[in-house]
């Protein structure tokens, strides 16, 4: 098989909401279609990809460097010994002539293509991606459902505590047992009031509530909040300081007994290794949230998993950021601890298949070949416009 054409575009995933650091009024996303020469039911198989949320589109890097290298690869260079598409060989072709370090948006661009390649590889094999990953990279026995939590609780103009409570009730009604809210964008007293409002909906059970700072705090503020949050015994206290301030995270872990989560803004094996080496992360309670779609794709994410295992980490301590179908398949196949979910946000890219059902904060995988974007009607329409 071979890839005959690549079609890249940009779509908005904007919103009026904000976290402690940014608003989403101009947020956009790269999308990609890789058209193959494999024909099924009279149509060529197409692999689709996009770059998750929270980082802007990476079209310039895709157009000028990553996609030309992929499409100019010698015939057969992207295939394994069996003649099947190899995302690993494709990754090497895309990263040719790239210096180490300086990850940033380059990792986002490669992640978009890596997602589309894995979608295409599984479609060619005629199996859902989680099965393909488990058979090729895992133990052949994937999880049949994945723990998911509902991420929301953003700041928004005019949003009251009652509005926040109603949002959380909708999450519970949709089948989620664990929810997440933003903090750090308001004074401590106000954030504690908001937390108390959500805990009222959760029956006072702090273990069902995660809070997310989005990297806003300096060390003094991180510790001040930690002392205030400690009695709640929260599900986790997320991305408290700058993602590369490993000393802050390590100091926090010495003084905060409950789980910490971070990693969504780390985009490489090297950054993840430094987090484990210097960030004070505790394998018995903390969570690592690296998003495969933003961090060079599944090829790099597998290297990160190998590194974590060597440092005594279970894959169950990994719950990727992003709330999308790609990481959902990865979570099932590599037996991660779960996956984020954004019910209703970051459309049309965010969320799972239209017919996905959440029960007891778990969602089952479906049998659609590949990632299953064909089960997201609005997103599929956008993706097909790239190449049809």
N, C-alpha and C positions, 0 to 999 in steps of 0.2 A: 504494500500500500504506500501511498504518498499523499502529502498535503498539496493540493493544487492551488489554493488561494487563501489569503488571510484578510479579514475585513474588521477594521477597528473603528470604534466610535466612542462618543461621550454622551452620557445622559445625566440629568440632574437627579439628586436624591435629597433635595433641600427641605428645610423645615425651620419654623420659627423658634424651636426649642433650643436650649443651650445647656452645657454642663459648666463646671467651675472654670473652664479655661477658654472654650470656644463656643460660638453659636454655629448653627448649621444652615444659615441662610443662603450660602453660596456653595454648599457641598455638592460635588459631582462625582462621577464614577466612570472609569474606562470599561468598555465591554468589547468582546472579541468573538469572532466566529472563524474557525479553521475548517475549511471545506476539504474533504478527502475525495479520493477516487474510488472509494468503496461505495457501491450502490446497493441499497436495500429498498424493496418495494418501489423501484423506479426513481428513487431520490438518493443523492449522495449523503453519506453520513457526515454530520457536522459537529464539531466539538465547540462548546461555548465556555467562556470565562468572563469574570469581572473581578474588581479589586476590593471587595468587601466595603466597609464604611469607615469613616474617620480619617482617611487620607484622600487627597484629591486625585483626580485622574492623572494618569502617567502617559498620555498619548504621545508627547514629544519623544520620550525615551523609546517607546514602542516603535514608533515610525522610523526613527533615525538609526537605532542600533539593534534592538532585540529582534523585531520581526524580519528585517533584512537578513540577519545572520541565520535565522531559522529557515527562511525560504531559499537561501543560497547554499544551504548545506548540500554536499555531494549526494547523489542518488544512493540510497541505502544507508546513509550515515545515521539516520534516525531510527533504524530498525535493529532489533535484537537478532540473535542467531536463528530464531524461529521465523523471522521475517515480520514480526509484529512491531508496532510502534513502541518505542522505548522513551518515555518521558525523561529518563536519566541521560540518555545520549543527546536528546534534544536540549536538555539543560546545559550540557557541556558546550553545545554549539552556540546557544544564546549568550553564554558568558565568555566566549572567546574574546581575548584582548581587553578584558575588564580587569583593572587592578584590584587587589584586595582592599577592604575597608570602604568607607564612604557608601554605606548601604542605602539608607533613606529611600528615595522614590525609585531607585533602580530595582530594589527588592520588590516593590509593588508591581512594576512593569513585568518582571519575570514571573511573579506570582499569577498574574492574569493569564499569561500564556500557559504556565504549568497547569492551571485549572482546566483550560480548554483541552490541553493534551491528554490529561487523565480522563476527562469526559469522553473524548474521542476514542481513546484506547479501550475503555469499558464498553462503549457502543459497538465497536468493531467485534469485540468478544461476545456481545449480546447479553451482557450481565449488568446489574446495578454496580455502581462504583465501589460500594463498601465490600461487595463480594470480590471484585477484581483486586482491590487493595489487599484484602485478607489473604487471597490466594497467592499474590505476587510478593507481598511484603510482610504479611502477618503469619498467623498460625493456621489459617484456613478455617477458623471457627469464630466468626465475628459475633459481636453482641447483636441481638435482634431488636433491641430498643436502647435508647440513649437518654440519660438524665438531662433535662433542660430546665433552665430557670428563666423567668421573664424579666428582661431589663427595661427599665423605664424610669419614672420618677424624675424626669428632667425639670429644669427650671423653664418657665414660659411666662410671657407677659400676662398678668392677671390671674395666674394659676393659684388657687387657694388650697389650704390644707384639705378642705372637703373634696376639691377636685382631685388632689393627690390620692385621697382615700378611695374615691370612686374608681380611679385608674387601677389601683391595686385590687379592688374587688373584681374588676373585669378580668384581671389576670387569674385570680383564683377561680372565677367562674369558667374560664377557658381551660382549666385543668392543671394550672401551675401551683405547686406547693411552696416554692421558693421564689422570691422576687428581689429585685435590686433597684435602688434609688441613688440619685446623685446628691452629693454633699460638697461643701467647700466653696460654693458660689454665694453663700450668705454667711452672716455672723454665726458663731457657734450656737448661741442661744436660739436663733431661728432654726438652724439645722436640727438641733435637739428637739425642738417642738415638732418639726416635720417628721422626724424619726418616731417620736411618740405617737403621732397621728397614724403612721403606717402600722406600728406595733399594735395599736388598738384594733385594726382590721385583722391582724394576724393572731389575735387572741393573746397578745403579750409575748409571743414566742420569738425571741431574737434570733434563734438558730435558723429561722426561715427568711431572714432579711440580710442582704448584702448591701454595703454602701460603697460608693465609688467617688474618689476625689479627682480623678483624671489628671494626676500629677501636679496639683496646684500648690501643695504645702511646702514650706521650709521645715527644718527639723523642729524648731520650737512649736510651730502650729501643729505639726504631725503628732507630737507628744502630748500637746494640750488636748487635742481631739481624742487621742488614744485613751487618756485618763478618763475622759467623759464617756467614751463608748464602752470601755471595759466591762461595766456591770451588765450591759445588754447581752453579752455572749453572742455576738453577731455571727452570721454565716461566714463573712469575711469583711475585711477593711482593705479596699482595693486602690492600687496605684496612688499611693499617698504622696510621693514626691516625684521629682523628675526621674524618668525611667533609667537614666544613666547615673543617678546619684546612689550608687550602691552603698556608700557609707551611711546615708540617711536610712535606707531600708534596713541595713544591718543593726543600726542603733535602735530603730523602732522595734525590731524583732526581739531585742534584749529586754524591752520594757513592756511589750504588749503580748499578753499570753494567748490571745485568740488568733484565729487564722488571718494571714495576710495573703493578698493575691496581687500579682503584677505580671508584666511581660507583654502586654498587647502592643506596646510601642518599642519593642525590641525586634529586630528584623533579620537576624542572622544567627548562625551557630556560635560565632565568636561572642556576640552580645549575650546570648543565653548562657554560655559558659562563664562569662564574667559575673553574671547575676548569681549563678550557683556558687562560684568561688568566693565572691566578695560581698554579696547582698544579704547574707545572714538568713537566707531562706531555709525553712525547717521542713524536711521531707515528711515528717509525721503529721503535719497539720496545714501547711501552706499550699497555695495553688499557683501554677504557672499558666499564663493565658496567651501565649504566643499564637497569633492568627496565621495559619498556613498561607492564606491568600495574600497576605501583606509581606510575608517573609520568604520570598523566593519560591514559594509553593511547597508541594508535598515532598519533592526531592530533598530540599533543605530541611524540612520538618522531620523527616526520618533521621537525618543526621543528628538533629537536636534530641530526638528521642533516644538514640543510641548513647549520646553523651550523658543525658540524664540518668539512664540506667547504670552507666559506669560510675556515677556519683551517688548511687543508692536511691534514686528516685523511682517510684512506681509511675507507670503511665496513668494510673487513676488519679494522680495529683495534677493532671493537665486538663484544663477546661478552656478551650480556645475562645477568644474574642470573636465577634463578628455576626453571630446569629444567622448563618447562611447554610445552604445545603451541602456545600463542599466539605466544610469542617464537620458537619453532621455525619457524613459518610466516613470520614477519617476517624471520628470518635468511635463509631461502631467497629470499624475494621481493626484499629490499633488498640482498642479497649482503653480509651481515655476515660476520664472521670465524668465527662458530660460535655455540654455545648451550650453556649449562650443562645438566647432567643429574643427577637425584637418583634413582638406581636403588633403588626400594623405600622411599624416605623421603617424608614429608609426604603420605601417602595419605589420602583417595582422589584428591586434586587433582593431586599431582605426577606427573611422568613423562609419557611419550608413549603412543601407542595400544598396546593389549595385544599386538598382532601386530607392533609395530615391531621391527626387527632392527638391531643396531649391528654394523658390520663395519669394522675399521680405524679406529675412533673416528669413523665417519660413520653417519648415519641418513638413509634416504630418506623423502621425503614420500609420503603416500598420497593417494588420489583421493576420499576422502569429502568431501562438500560441507561448507563452513564450516571451523571449526577441527578438527572430527573427534572431539568428545567422545563421539560415538556409538560410537567404537572403544575406549572405556574403560568396560567394563561396570559396574564398581562405582561409578564416579563418575556415570555416566549414570543409574543407579538413584536416586541421591541428587538429582540435578538434576530428574528427572522428578517426584519427589515434591513439588517446589515448586509445580507447576501442574496436575498431573493428579489 
